[in-house]
Amino acid sequence: MISALAVTGILIAQTQSGFELIAGEAVHRERIAIPAGAVLTVSLDAFAKEGQTNVAEVSQTLTGKQSPLPFQLPIPRAAYKKGVRYGLRAEVVLNGKRMFETAKAFMISPNSKIRPVLPLVKVASMAAWSLSEKNWTLFAVEGKKLEGIEEPPTIRFDSRELKINGFGGVNRYFGNYQSEGPLMQIDPGGMTMMAGEEAAMQLESKFIRLLEKVNRGYVEEGELVLSRGEKELLRFVLKK
């Protein structure tokens, strides 16, 4: 892994000897100044069937400059492999505490000529999604919209007790969750043991299984997305 290469001369030399240079910028729209001394880190992750791994990252100490924040990230060309997707992330950390971060990765292709722009969101605002006391109804599973389901699964968060509950499609379930910014872990816990139609039972089983795999979550245009890395698992809309 390549890390913390922030000297322009080094970057130019690296790109001339088996490295590709990704040049882009991170931007934040909140009217909050980034203090001098904060550190911007940009990383490239590989997403394969085996999981998510870090390929390279670069860090730079900010001197009070505000958005946009330019970056240059050298990537060893040998790191690119067929059948693997690559995504850029960024975060701003001050005194060990994350201030801003990308909600999801900016996907790129090897040798892409696109200049990546990475939107940063305030970490505190990510933690305060106002999930609590709202009924979210399942809309899509692994990117496929639910069709012909009269009573789709639901989920409800209690941010004070860090509890979840909902309807799985046949049974009621309940459990716990933890979250920090967009990072999330869900333990469905227990559920009632009623039987139902085969299709509803299969959907319920898959729904619970996917909840257990979740490690990230974010709200996108009013819809709640629960994912594992960059793979979308479950998408919900607010129940009317």
Stockholm file with secondary structure:
# STOCKHOLM 1.0

chainA/1-240         MISALAVTGILIAQTQSGFELIAGEAVHRERIAIPAGAVLTVSLDAFAKEGQTNVAEVSQTLTGKQSPLPFQLPIPRAAYKKGVRYGLRAEVVLNGKRMFETAKAFMISPNSKIRPVLPLVKVASMAAWSLSEKNWTLFAVEGKKLEGIEEPPTIRFDSRELKINGFGGVNRYFGNYQSEGPLMQIDPGGMTMMAGEEAAMQLESKFIRLLEKVNRGYVEEGELVLSRGEKELLRFVLKK
#=GR chainA/1-240 SS CBCCCCCHHHHHHHHTTTEEEEEEEEEECSSCCCCTTCEEEEEEEEEETTEEEEEEEEEEECCSCCSSEEEEEEEEGGGCCTTCEEEEEEEEEETTEEEEECSSCEEECTTCCCCCEEEEEEHHHHHCCCCBTCEEEEEEETTEECCSCSSCCEEEEETTTTEEEEECSSSEEEEEEEEETTEEEEEEEEECCCCCCHHHHHHHHHHHHHHHHCCEEEEETTEEEEEETTEEEEEEEECC
#=GC SS_cons         CBCCCCCHHHHHHHHTTTEEEEEEEEEECSSCCCCTTCEEEEEEEEEETTEEEEEEEEEEECCSCCSSEEEEEEEEGGGCCTTCEEEEEEEEEETTEEEEECSSCEEECTTCCCCCEEEEEEHHHHHCCCCBTCEEEEEEETTEECCSCSSCCEEEEETTTTEEEEECSSSEEEEEEEEETTEEEEEEEEECCCCCCHHHHHHHHHHHHHHHHCCEEEEETTEEEEEETTEEEEEEEECC
//
